[in-house]
Amino acid sequence: MARLNTKDRELLRTGKDIDLTSKSYAYLGGKFLTNPNDYIEALIYDTDENFLESAVVDSTDYTFDEDNPTIRLKTGTILRKMGYDRGRYIIKYNFLRKIAGSYETILVDESNNPYVGDYEVQPSGKIVTPTDEELSLKEYKYFIHEISPTRKEVRLATQNIKDVQYLRDFYDLQKTIKKVVPEPENPNNTVEFVPIGGLYNKSAKIKFSNSDNTATHSEFIKRMEGGILSLNNAFVTEVLTSLTSETPGNIDREVFGTELAARFAISEESQAEISKAATTATGGGRLDRLYEVYNGLVMSSPAGGLVGISRIGDGTVGGIQEIDEGYYGSPKYVWNENAPQTIELTSISTIVTGSPNTYTWELFGWDRDAKIKRNIFKQRYTDGYSWEKIRQKTTTNDGDVRILAGGYGGSPQTSLIYTDPDRTDGSTIAVELHSKHLHVGVRLTVSNDLNQESTIVYPAFLKTG
């Protein structure tokens, strides 16, 4: 067993920490345990630190606390599974990711093709198939073929294994740029846009599609983030005139029309610490993507056919508990137990000239709480989550949210609903987020003296981490 010694580690260590969630390092495969190639290795030593043996830890023998984040290993169970029921031992863990090759072994036939099937190990150690064809046991690894005179470079080589994935992984080791295309063995595997509300022309989300569900599918993976997507044979089919500031969908204030059309935007975030800003590509503070999907829907509308929903409760828009931040471009704020995150929302509705309007703002949504338990050693650990409806924050309770009438510095409200009547100059509120893991939605209803009324609902788009 070869391990890095102290001198080797000092030569290799740069002293630089890497954010595995950053797109700049997406090629590394994401955070540990979010990648299917991650595993934990246990090394057993006696009390004099003489190495005894190693094994890969079963995924059922550790838990991962995503919020902390912490990995808790069941060392006693791991030792017993390896046959160590009594005695004192030193156990060390390596947290590893398979980049190319594996710790596993593979059987190959006489033509060096991978073999999967029944086999027999004869007393001489020879491995044969039921038809008496001899098999070879090979490590699913690459070996050092040559070391440069400066000893700063090594040349790797493959073993004689005729396996497509094995050879592809080896090829990818020395590639800084990789071209990804649909699987060549399946000509029906193509790229298509994912429709929004049945419409393809508003979509900026794509997927691999396949008319043959039994064939191999290509897929986008985490390592592709930050790459370039090229769409060949794309042509301009129509030239549209530029949107004006008076056109709904490209506005930053209320505009005039003949019919009410409720809409709002994030107008101020100076009293909030932003963890992830609303993305410009999906409308930024105007929340264009949310408007495209939810315009015309109400709280009781079915949500089953909507895209970008990560978690849903009762199947309605009002029951949506979590949305996909990446798809909707919605913001996320840093939770601070000493101060709320406060965000201003302003109406950018289409209103009728000369008619006073009544604005009714309502907060709804969910607070995700961890289920905390203790093990036999009285240590706390997370055992799943519960989703509770948000509660009104008051001076006497530890509620989740509160409305400030008129925006920053406004009067705190005692309800999750605030009505702003007879306005001719628009309406603004501020929303205080007091709890961690909030997923808060907002419903705005606008009515006027012409008996017109319009409602817009954005579920779960204000989030704290």
Contacts in CASP RR format, 6 or more apart in sequence:
PFRMAT RR
TARGET T0000
AUTHOR 0000-0000-0000
METHOD contacts of the structure
MODEL  1
MARLNTKDRELLRTGKDIDLTSKSYAYLGGKFLTNPNDYIEALIYDTDEN
FLESAVVDSTDYTFDEDNPTIRLKTGTILRKMGYDRGRYIIKYNFLRKIA
GSYETILVDESNNPYVGDYEVQPSGKIVTPTDEELSLKEYKYFIHEISPT
RKEVRLATQNIKDVQYLRDFYDLQKTIKKVVPEPENPNNTVEFVPIGGLY
NKSAKIKFSNSDNTATHSEFIKRMEGGILSLNNAFVTEVLTSLTSETPGN
IDREVFGTELAARFAISEESQAEISKAATTATGGGRLDRLYEVYNGLVMS
SPAGGLVGISRIGDGTVGGIQEIDEGYYGSPKYVWNENAPQTIELTSIST
IVTGSPNTYTWELFGWDRDAKIKRNIFKQRYTDGYSWEKIRQKTTTNDGD
VRILAGGYGGSPQTSLIYTDPDRTDGSTIAVELHSKHLHVGVRLTVSNDL
NQESTIVYPAFLKTG
1 51 0 8 1.000
1 54 0 8 1.000
4 12 0 8 1.000
18 25 0 8 1.000
18 28 0 8 1.000
19 25 0 8 1.000
20 28 0 8 1.000
20 29 0 8 1.000
20 30 0 8 1.000
20 31 0 8 1.000
20 32 0 8 1.000
21 30 0 8 1.000
21 31 0 8 1.000
23 225 0 8 1.000
23 226 0 8 1.000
24 226 0 8 1.000
26 222 0 8 1.000
26 223 0 8 1.000
26 224 0 8 1.000
26 225 0 8 1.000
26 226 0 8 1.000
27 223 0 8 1.000
28 223 0 8 1.000
29 35 0 8 1.000
29 97 0 8 1.000
29 222 0 8 1.000
29 223 0 8 1.000
30 222 0 8 1.000
31 69 0 8 1.000
32 38 0 8 1.000
32 95 0 8 1.000
32 97 0 8 1.000
33 64 0 8 1.000
33 71 0 8 1.000
34 222 0 8 1.000
35 97 0 8 1.000
35 222 0 8 1.000
37 97 0 8 1.000
37 98 0 8 1.000
37 99 0 8 1.000
38 95 0 8 1.000
38 96 0 8 1.000
38 97 0 8 1.000
38 98 0 8 1.000
39 56 0 8 1.000
39 57 0 8 1.000
39 96 0 8 1.000
39 97 0 8 1.000
39 98 0 8 1.000
39 103 0 8 1.000
40 56 0 8 1.000
40 57 0 8 1.000
40 62 0 8 1.000
40 71 0 8 1.000
40 73 0 8 1.000
40 93 0 8 1.000
40 94 0 8 1.000
40 95 0 8 1.000
40 96 0 8 1.000
41 54 0 8 1.000
41 55 0 8 1.000
41 56 0 8 1.000
41 57 0 8 1.000
41 93 0 8 1.000
41 94 0 8 1.000
41 96 0 8 1.000
41 103 0 8 1.000
42 54 0 8 1.000
42 55 0 8 1.000
42 56 0 8 1.000
42 57 0 8 1.000
42 78 0 8 1.000
42 82 0 8 1.000
42 91 0 8 1.000
42 92 0 8 1.000
42 93 0 8 1.000
43 51 0 8 1.000
43 53 0 8 1.000
43 54 0 8 1.000
43 91 0 8 1.000
43 92 0 8 1.000
43 93 0 8 1.000
43 94 0 8 1.000
44 51 0 8 1.000
44 52 0 8 1.000
44 53 0 8 1.000
44 54 0 8 1.000
44 55 0 8 1.000
44 79 0 8 1.000
44 82 0 8 1.000
44 84 0 8 1.000
44 89 0 8 1.000
44 90 0 8 1.000
44 91 0 8 1.000
45 51 0 8 1.000
45 52 0 8 1.000
45 89 0 8 1.000
45 90 0 8 1.000
45 91 0 8 1.000
45 92 0 8 1.000
46 52 0 8 1.000
46 89 0 8 1.000
46 90 0 8 1.000
47 88 0 8 1.000
47 89 0 8 1.000
47 90 0 8 1.000
49 90 0 8 1.000
52 89 0 8 1.000
53 82 0 8 1.000
55 78 0 8 1.000
55 81 0 8 1.000
55 82 0 8 1.000
56 103 0 8 1.000
57 73 0 8 1.000
57 78 0 8 1.000
57 93 0 8 1.000
58 78 0 8 1.000
58 81 0 8 1.000
61 73 0 8 1.000
61 74 0 8 1.000
61 77 0 8 1.000
61 78 0 8 1.000
61 81 0 8 1.000
62 71 0 8 1.000
62 72 0 8 1.000
62 73 0 8 1.000
62 74 0 8 1.000
63 71 0 8 1.000
63 72 0 8 1.000
63 381 0 8 1.000
63 382 0 8 1.000
64 70 0 8 1.000
64 71 0 8 1.000
64 72 0 8 1.000
65 71 0 8 1.000
65 72 0 8 1.000
65 381 0 8 1.000
65 382 0 8 1.000
66 382 0 8 1.000
67 370 0 8 1.000
67 382 0 8 1.000
68 382 0 8 1.000
71 95 0 8 1.000
72 379 0 8 1.000
72 381 0 8 1.000
73 93 0 8 1.000
75 91 0 8 1.000
78 91 0 8 1.000
79 85 0 8 1.000
79 89 0 8 1.000
79 91 0 8 1.000
99 169 0 8 1.000
99 173 0 8 1.000
100 142 0 8 1.000
100 169 0 8 1.000
100 170 0 8 1.000
100 172 0 8 1.000
100 173 0 8 1.000
101 140 0 8 1.000
101 141 0 8 1.000
101 142 0 8 1.000
101 166 0 8 1.000
101 169 0 8 1.000
101 170 0 8 1.000
102 140 0 8 1.000
102 141 0 8 1.000
103 140 0 8 1.000
104 140 0 8 1.000
105 137 0 8 1.000
105 138 0 8 1.000
105 139 0 8 1.000
105 140 0 8 1.000
106 114 0 8 1.000
106 137 0 8 1.000
106 138 0 8 1.000
106 139 0 8 1.000
106 140 0 8 1.000
106 161 0 8 1.000
106 163 0 8 1.000
107 114 0 8 1.000
107 115 0 8 1.000
107 116 0 8 1.000
107 119 0 8 1.000
107 127 0 8 1.000
107 135 0 8 1.000
107 136 0 8 1.000
107 137 0 8 1.000
107 138 0 8 1.000
108 114 0 8 1.000
108 115 0 8 1.000
108 135 0 8 1.000
108 136 0 8 1.000
108 138 0 8 1.000
108 160 0 8 1.000
108 161 0 8 1.000
108 162 0 8 1.000
109 115 0 8 1.000
109 129 0 8 1.000
109 133 0 8 1.000
109 135 0 8 1.000
109 136 0 8 1.000
110 133 0 8 1.000
110 134 0 8 1.000
111 162 0 8 1.000
112 136 0 8 1.000
112 160 0 8 1.000
112 161 0 8 1.000
112 162 0 8 1.000
113 162 0 8 1.000
113 163 0 8 1.000
114 161 0 8 1.000
114 162 0 8 1.000
114 163 0 8 1.000
115 129 0 8 1.000
115 135 0 8 1.000
117 129 0 8 1.000
118 129 0 8 1.000
118 130 0 8 1.000
119 127 0 8 1.000
119 128 0 8 1.000
119 129 0 8 1.000
119 130 0 8 1.000
119 135 0 8 1.000
120 127 0 8 1.000
120 128 0 8 1.000
120 129 0 8 1.000
120 130 0 8 1.000
121 127 0 8 1.000
122 128 0 8 1.000
126 134 0 8 1.000
127 134 0 8 1.000
127 135 0 8 1.000
127 136 0 8 1.000
127 137 0 8 1.000
128 134 0 8 1.000
128 135 0 8 1.000
129 135 0 8 1.000
138 159 0 8 1.000
138 160 0 8 1.000
138 161 0 8 1.000
139 159 0 8 1.000
140 161 0 8 1.000
140 166 0 8 1.000
141 159 0 8 1.000
142 156 0 8 1.000
142 157 0 8 1.000
142 158 0 8 1.000
142 159 0 8 1.000
142 170 0 8 1.000
143 156 0 8 1.000
143 157 0 8 1.000
143 159 0 8 1.000
144 154 0 8 1.000
144 155 0 8 1.000
144 156 0 8 1.000
144 157 0 8 1.000
145 154 0 8 1.000
145 155 0 8 1.000
145 156 0 8 1.000
145 157 0 8 1.000
146 154 0 8 1.000
146 155 0 8 1.000
147 153 0 8 1.000
147 154 0 8 1.000
147 155 0 8 1.000
148 154 0 8 1.000
148 155 0 8 1.000
156 170 0 8 1.000
156 173 0 8 1.000
158 166 0 8 1.000
158 167 0 8 1.000
158 170 0 8 1.000
161 167 0 8 1.000
172 178 0 8 1.000
180 218 0 8 1.000
180 224 0 8 1.000
181 218 0 8 1.000
182 189 0 8 1.000
182 190 0 8 1.000
182 191 0 8 1.000
182 208 0 8 1.000
182 218 0 8 1.000
183 189 0 8 1.000
183 215 0 8 1.000
183 216 0 8 1.000
183 217 0 8 1.000
183 218 0 8 1.000
185 215 0 8 1.000
185 216 0 8 1.000
186 210 0 8 1.000
186 212 0 8 1.000
186 215 0 8 1.000
186 216 0 8 1.000
186 217 0 8 1.000
188 210 0 8 1.000
188 211 0 8 1.000
188 212 0 8 1.000
188 215 0 8 1.000
189 208 0 8 1.000
189 209 0 8 1.000
189 210 0 8 1.000
189 215 0 8 1.000
189 216 0 8 1.000
189 217 0 8 1.000
189 218 0 8 1.000
190 208 0 8 1.000
190 209 0 8 1.000
190 210 0 8 1.000
191 206 0 8 1.000
191 207 0 8 1.000
191 208 0 8 1.000
191 209 0 8 1.000
191 231 0 8 1.000
192 206 0 8 1.000
192 207 0 8 1.000
192 209 0 8 1.000
193 200 0 8 1.000
193 203 0 8 1.000
193 204 0 8 1.000
193 205 0 8 1.000
193 206 0 8 1.000
194 203 0 8 1.000
194 205 0 8 1.000
194 206 0 8 1.000
194 207 0 8 1.000
194 307 0 8 1.000
195 203 0 8 1.000
195 307 0 8 1.000
196 202 0 8 1.000
196 203 0 8 1.000
196 292 0 8 1.000
196 293 0 8 1.000
196 307 0 8 1.000
197 293 0 8 1.000
197 306 0 8 1.000
197 307 0 8 1.000
202 292 0 8 1.000
204 281 0 8 1.000
204 282 0 8 1.000
205 307 0 8 1.000
205 327 0 8 1.000
206 229 0 8 1.000
207 220 0 8 1.000
208 217 0 8 1.000
208 218 0 8 1.000
208 219 0 8 1.000
208 220 0 8 1.000
210 217 0 8 1.000
243 249 0 8 1.000
243 250 0 8 1.000
244 250 0 8 1.000
245 251 0 8 1.000
245 252 0 8 1.000
245 255 0 8 1.000
246 255 0 8 1.000
246 256 0 8 1.000
248 255 0 8 1.000
248 261 0 8 1.000
248 263 0 8 1.000
248 350 0 8 1.000
249 286 0 8 1.000
249 288 0 8 1.000
249 291 0 8 1.000
251 286 0 8 1.000
251 348 0 8 1.000
252 265 0 8 1.000
252 286 0 8 1.000
252 348 0 8 1.000
253 348 0 8 1.000
254 347 0 8 1.000
254 348 0 8 1.000
254 349 0 8 1.000
254 350 0 8 1.000
254 351 0 8 1.000
254 426 0 8 1.000
255 348 0 8 1.000
255 350 0 8 1.000
255 351 0 8 1.000
256 350 0 8 1.000
256 351 0 8 1.000
256 352 0 8 1.000
256 353 0 8 1.000
257 350 0 8 1.000
257 351 0 8 1.000
257 352 0 8 1.000
257 353 0 8 1.000
258 352 0 8 1.000
259 350 0 8 1.000
259 352 0 8 1.000
259 452 0 8 1.000
259 454 0 8 1.000
260 349 0 8 1.000
260 350 0 8 1.000
260 351 0 8 1.000
260 352 0 8 1.000
260 357 0 8 1.000
260 446 0 8 1.000
260 447 0 8 1.000
260 448 0 8 1.000
260 452 0 8 1.000
260 453 0 8 1.000
260 454 0 8 1.000
261 349 0 8 1.000
261 350 0 8 1.000
261 454 0 8 1.000
262 347 0 8 1.000
262 349 0 8 1.000
262 444 0 8 1.000
262 445 0 8 1.000
262 446 0 8 1.000
262 454 0 8 1.000
262 455 0 8 1.000
262 456 0 8 1.000
263 291 0 8 1.000
263 295 0 8 1.000
263 347 0 8 1.000
263 348 0 8 1.000
263 349 0 8 1.000
263 350 0 8 1.000
263 444 0 8 1.000
263 456 0 8 1.000
264 287 0 8 1.000
264 345 0 8 1.000
264 346 0 8 1.000
264 347 0 8 1.000
264 348 0 8 1.000
264 349 0 8 1.000
264 442 0 8 1.000
264 444 0 8 1.000
264 456 0 8 1.000
265 285 0 8 1.000
265 286 0 8 1.000
265 287 0 8 1.000
265 345 0 8 1.000
265 346 0 8 1.000
265 348 0 8 1.000
266 278 0 8 1.000
266 284 0 8 1.000
266 285 0 8 1.000
266 287 0 8 1.000
266 331 0 8 1.000
266 343 0 8 1.000
266 344 0 8 1.000
266 345 0 8 1.000
267 285 0 8 1.000
267 344 0 8 1.000
267 345 0 8 1.000
267 346 0 8 1.000
267 428 0 8 1.000
268 343 0 8 1.000
268 344 0 8 1.000
268 407 0 8 1.000
268 408 0 8 1.000
268 430 0 8 1.000
269 331 0 8 1.000
269 343 0 8 1.000
269 344 0 8 1.000
270 408 0 8 1.000
271 341 0 8 1.000
271 342 0 8 1.000
271 343 0 8 1.000
271 408 0 8 1.000
271 430 0 8 1.000
272 333 0 8 1.000
272 341 0 8 1.000
272 342 0 8 1.000
272 343 0 8 1.000
272 433 0 8 1.000
273 333 0 8 1.000
273 334 0 8 1.000
273 336 0 8 1.000
273 341 0 8 1.000
274 331 0 8 1.000
274 332 0 8 1.000
274 333 0 8 1.000
274 334 0 8 1.000
275 332 0 8 1.000
275 333 0 8 1.000
275 334 0 8 1.000
275 465 0 8 1.000
276 325 0 8 1.000
276 331 0 8 1.000
276 332 0 8 1.000
277 284 0 8 1.000
277 331 0 8 1.000
278 284 0 8 1.000
278 285 0 8 1.000
278 287 0 8 1.000
278 329 0 8 1.000
278 330 0 8 1.000
278 331 0 8 1.000
279 326 0 8 1.000
279 329 0 8 1.000
281 329 0 8 1.000
282 288 0 8 1.000
282 289 0 8 1.000
282 326 0 8 1.000
282 327 0 8 1.000
282 328 0 8 1.000
282 329 0 8 1.000
283 289 0 8 1.000
283 329 0 8 1.000
284 329 0 8 1.000
285 331 0 8 1.000
286 348 0 8 1.000
287 328 0 8 1.000
287 330 0 8 1.000
287 458 0 8 1.000
287 461 0 8 1.000
289 327 0 8 1.000
289 328 0 8 1.000
289 329 0 8 1.000
290 328 0 8 1.000
290 330 0 8 1.000
290 458 0 8 1.000
290 461 0 8 1.000
291 456 0 8 1.000
291 458 0 8 1.000
293 306 0 8 1.000
293 307 0 8 1.000
293 328 0 8 1.000
294 317 0 8 1.000
294 456 0 8 1.000
294 457 0 8 1.000
294 458 0 8 1.000
294 459 0 8 1.000
295 456 0 8 1.000
296 455 0 8 1.000
296 456 0 8 1.000
297 317 0 8 1.000
297 457 0 8 1.000
298 317 0 8 1.000
298 455 0 8 1.000
298 457 0 8 1.000
299 316 0 8 1.000
299 317 0 8 1.000
299 318 0 8 1.000
299 364 0 8 1.000
299 443 0 8 1.000
299 457 0 8 1.000
300 316 0 8 1.000
300 317 0 8 1.000
300 318 0 8 1.000
301 316 0 8 1.000
301 317 0 8 1.000
302 315 0 8 1.000
302 316 0 8 1.000
302 317 0 8 1.000
303 309 0 8 1.000
303 312 0 8 1.000
303 315 0 8 1.000
303 316 0 8 1.000
303 317 0 8 1.000
303 318 0 8 1.000
303 319 0 8 1.000
303 320 0 8 1.000
304 312 0 8 1.000
304 315 0 8 1.000
306 317 0 8 1.000
306 320 0 8 1.000
307 327 0 8 1.000
308 323 0 8 1.000
308 324 0 8 1.000
308 327 0 8 1.000
308 328 0 8 1.000
309 320 0 8 1.000
309 322 0 8 1.000
309 323 0 8 1.000
309 324 0 8 1.000
310 321 0 8 1.000
310 322 0 8 1.000
310 323 0 8 1.000
310 324 0 8 1.000
311 320 0 8 1.000
311 321 0 8 1.000
311 322 0 8 1.000
311 387 0 8 1.000
312 319 0 8 1.000
312 320 0 8 1.000
312 321 0 8 1.000
313 319 0 8 1.000
313 320 0 8 1.000
313 321 0 8 1.000
313 387 0 8 1.000
317 457 0 8 1.000
317 459 0 8 1.000
318 364 0 8 1.000
318 365 0 8 1.000
318 457 0 8 1.000
318 459 0 8 1.000
319 365 0 8 1.000
319 459 0 8 1.000
320 459 0 8 1.000
320 460 0 8 1.000
321 365 0 8 1.000
321 366 0 8 1.000
321 368 0 8 1.000
321 387 0 8 1.000
321 439 0 8 1.000
321 460 0 8 1.000
322 366 0 8 1.000
322 368 0 8 1.000
322 439 0 8 1.000
322 460 0 8 1.000
323 330 0 8 1.000
323 439 0 8 1.000
323 459 0 8 1.000
323 460 0 8 1.000
323 461 0 8 1.000
325 332 0 8 1.000
325 463 0 8 1.000
328 461 0 8 1.000
330 461 0 8 1.000
330 462 0 8 1.000
330 463 0 8 1.000
331 343 0 8 1.000
331 461 0 8 1.000
331 462 0 8 1.000
331 463 0 8 1.000
332 463 0 8 1.000
332 464 0 8 1.000
332 465 0 8 1.000
333 341 0 8 1.000
333 343 0 8 1.000
333 433 0 8 1.000
333 462 0 8 1.000
333 463 0 8 1.000
333 464 0 8 1.000
333 465 0 8 1.000
334 341 0 8 1.000
334 464 0 8 1.000
334 465 0 8 1.000
335 341 0 8 1.000
335 433 0 8 1.000
335 435 0 8 1.000
335 436 0 8 1.000
335 437 0 8 1.000
335 464 0 8 1.000
335 465 0 8 1.000
337 436 0 8 1.000
340 393 0 8 1.000
340 402 0 8 1.000
340 432 0 8 1.000
340 433 0 8 1.000
340 434 0 8 1.000
341 432 0 8 1.000
341 433 0 8 1.000
341 464 0 8 1.000
342 404 0 8 1.000
342 408 0 8 1.000
342 430 0 8 1.000
342 431 0 8 1.000
342 432 0 8 1.000
342 433 0 8 1.000
343 430 0 8 1.000
343 431 0 8 1.000
343 433 0 8 1.000
343 462 0 8 1.000
344 407 0 8 1.000
344 408 0 8 1.000
344 428 0 8 1.000
344 429 0 8 1.000
344 430 0 8 1.000
344 431 0 8 1.000
345 361 0 8 1.000
345 428 0 8 1.000
345 429 0 8 1.000
345 430 0 8 1.000
345 431 0 8 1.000
345 442 0 8 1.000
346 426 0 8 1.000
346 427 0 8 1.000
346 428 0 8 1.000
347 359 0 8 1.000
347 426 0 8 1.000
347 427 0 8 1.000
347 428 0 8 1.000
347 444 0 8 1.000
347 446 0 8 1.000
349 357 0 8 1.000
349 426 0 8 1.000
349 444 0 8 1.000
349 446 0 8 1.000
349 454 0 8 1.000
351 357 0 8 1.000
351 426 0 8 1.000
351 446 0 8 1.000
351 448 0 8 1.000
352 448 0 8 1.000
352 450 0 8 1.000
352 452 0 8 1.000
354 424 0 8 1.000
355 448 0 8 1.000
355 449 0 8 1.000
355 450 0 8 1.000
356 422 0 8 1.000
356 423 0 8 1.000
356 424 0 8 1.000
356 448 0 8 1.000
356 449 0 8 1.000
357 422 0 8 1.000
357 423 0 8 1.000
357 424 0 8 1.000
357 426 0 8 1.000
357 427 0 8 1.000
357 446 0 8 1.000
357 447 0 8 1.000
357 448 0 8 1.000
358 419 0 8 1.000
358 420 0 8 1.000
358 421 0 8 1.000
358 422 0 8 1.000
358 423 0 8 1.000
358 446 0 8 1.000
358 447 0 8 1.000
358 448 0 8 1.000
359 419 0 8 1.000
359 420 0 8 1.000
359 421 0 8 1.000
359 423 0 8 1.000
359 426 0 8 1.000
359 427 0 8 1.000
359 444 0 8 1.000
359 445 0 8 1.000
359 446 0 8 1.000
360 417 0 8 1.000
360 418 0 8 1.000
360 419 0 8 1.000
360 420 0 8 1.000
360 444 0 8 1.000
360 445 0 8 1.000
360 446 0 8 1.000
360 447 0 8 1.000
361 403 0 8 1.000
361 417 0 8 1.000
361 418 0 8 1.000
361 419 0 8 1.000
361 420 0 8 1.000
361 427 0 8 1.000
361 429 0 8 1.000
361 442 0 8 1.000
361 443 0 8 1.000
361 444 0 8 1.000
362 416 0 8 1.000
362 417 0 8 1.000
362 418 0 8 1.000
362 442 0 8 1.000
362 443 0 8 1.000
362 444 0 8 1.000
362 445 0 8 1.000
363 390 0 8 1.000
363 401 0 8 1.000
363 403 0 8 1.000
363 416 0 8 1.000
363 417 0 8 1.000
363 431 0 8 1.000
363 440 0 8 1.000
363 441 0 8 1.000
363 442 0 8 1.000
364 389 0 8 1.000
364 390 0 8 1.000
364 416 0 8 1.000
364 440 0 8 1.000
364 441 0 8 1.000
364 442 0 8 1.000
364 443 0 8 1.000
364 459 0 8 1.000
365 389 0 8 1.000
365 390 0 8 1.000
365 438 0 8 1.000
365 439 0 8 1.000
365 440 0 8 1.000
365 441 0 8 1.000
365 459 0 8 1.000
365 460 0 8 1.000
366 387 0 8 1.000
366 388 0 8 1.000
366 389 0 8 1.000
366 390 0 8 1.000
366 438 0 8 1.000
366 439 0 8 1.000
366 460 0 8 1.000
367 387 0 8 1.000
367 388 0 8 1.000
367 389 0 8 1.000
367 390 0 8 1.000
367 391 0 8 1.000
367 400 0 8 1.000
367 435 0 8 1.000
367 437 0 8 1.000
367 438 0 8 1.000
367 439 0 8 1.000
368 385 0 8 1.000
368 386 0 8 1.000
368 387 0 8 1.000
368 437 0 8 1.000
368 438 0 8 1.000
368 439 0 8 1.000
369 385 0 8 1.000
369 386 0 8 1.000
369 387 0 8 1.000
369 388 0 8 1.000
369 437 0 8 1.000
370 382 0 8 1.000
370 384 0 8 1.000
370 385 0 8 1.000
371 382 0 8 1.000
371 383 0 8 1.000
371 384 0 8 1.000
371 385 0 8 1.000
371 386 0 8 1.000
372 380 0 8 1.000
372 381 0 8 1.000
372 382 0 8 1.000
372 383 0 8 1.000
373 380 0 8 1.000
373 381 0 8 1.000
373 382 0 8 1.000
373 383 0 8 1.000
374 380 0 8 1.000
374 381 0 8 1.000
375 381 0 8 1.000
390 399 0 8 1.000
390 400 0 8 1.000
390 401 0 8 1.000
390 416 0 8 1.000
390 435 0 8 1.000
390 438 0 8 1.000
390 440 0 8 1.000
391 397 0 8 1.000
391 399 0 8 1.000
391 400 0 8 1.000
391 401 0 8 1.000
392 399 0 8 1.000
392 400 0 8 1.000
392 401 0 8 1.000
392 402 0 8 1.000
392 414 0 8 1.000
392 415 0 8 1.000
392 416 0 8 1.000
393 399 0 8 1.000
393 400 0 8 1.000
393 401 0 8 1.000
393 402 0 8 1.000
393 432 0 8 1.000
393 434 0 8 1.000
394 402 0 8 1.000
394 414 0 8 1.000
398 434 0 8 1.000
399 434 0 8 1.000
399 435 0 8 1.000
400 433 0 8 1.000
400 434 0 8 1.000
400 435 0 8 1.000
400 438 0 8 1.000
400 440 0 8 1.000
401 416 0 8 1.000
401 431 0 8 1.000
401 432 0 8 1.000
401 433 0 8 1.000
401 434 0 8 1.000
401 435 0 8 1.000
401 438 0 8 1.000
401 440 0 8 1.000
402 412 0 8 1.000
402 413 0 8 1.000
402 431 0 8 1.000
402 432 0 8 1.000
402 434 0 8 1.000
403 412 0 8 1.000
403 413 0 8 1.000
403 415 0 8 1.000
403 416 0 8 1.000
403 418 0 8 1.000
403 429 0 8 1.000
403 430 0 8 1.000
403 431 0 8 1.000
403 432 0 8 1.000
404 410 0 8 1.000
404 411 0 8 1.000
404 412 0 8 1.000
404 413 0 8 1.000
404 429 0 8 1.000
404 430 0 8 1.000
404 431 0 8 1.000
404 432 0 8 1.000
405 411 0 8 1.000
405 413 0 8 1.000
405 418 0 8 1.000
405 420 0 8 1.000
405 429 0 8 1.000
406 420 0 8 1.000
406 427 0 8 1.000
406 428 0 8 1.000
406 429 0 8 1.000
406 430 0 8 1.000
407 428 0 8 1.000
407 429 0 8 1.000
407 430 0 8 1.000
408 430 0 8 1.000
409 430 0 8 1.000
410 430 0 8 1.000
412 432 0 8 1.000
418 429 0 8 1.000
420 427 0 8 1.000
420 429 0 8 1.000
431 440 0 8 1.000
431 442 0 8 1.000
431 462 0 8 1.000
433 440 0 8 1.000
433 462 0 8 1.000
433 464 0 8 1.000
435 464 0 8 1.000
436 464 0 8 1.000
436 465 0 8 1.000
437 464 0 8 1.000
437 465 0 8 1.000
438 462 0 8 1.000
438 463 0 8 1.000
438 464 0 8 1.000
439 460 0 8 1.000
439 462 0 8 1.000
439 463 0 8 1.000
440 460 0 8 1.000
440 461 0 8 1.000
440 462 0 8 1.000
440 463 0 8 1.000
441 457 0 8 1.000
441 458 0 8 1.000
441 459 0 8 1.000
441 460 0 8 1.000
441 461 0 8 1.000
441 462 0 8 1.000
442 457 0 8 1.000
442 458 0 8 1.000
442 461 0 8 1.000
442 462 0 8 1.000
443 455 0 8 1.000
443 456 0 8 1.000
443 457 0 8 1.000
444 455 0 8 1.000
444 456 0 8 1.000
445 453 0 8 1.000
445 454 0 8 1.000
445 455 0 8 1.000
446 453 0 8 1.000
446 454 0 8 1.000
446 455 0 8 1.000
447 453 0 8 1.000
447 454 0 8 1.000
END
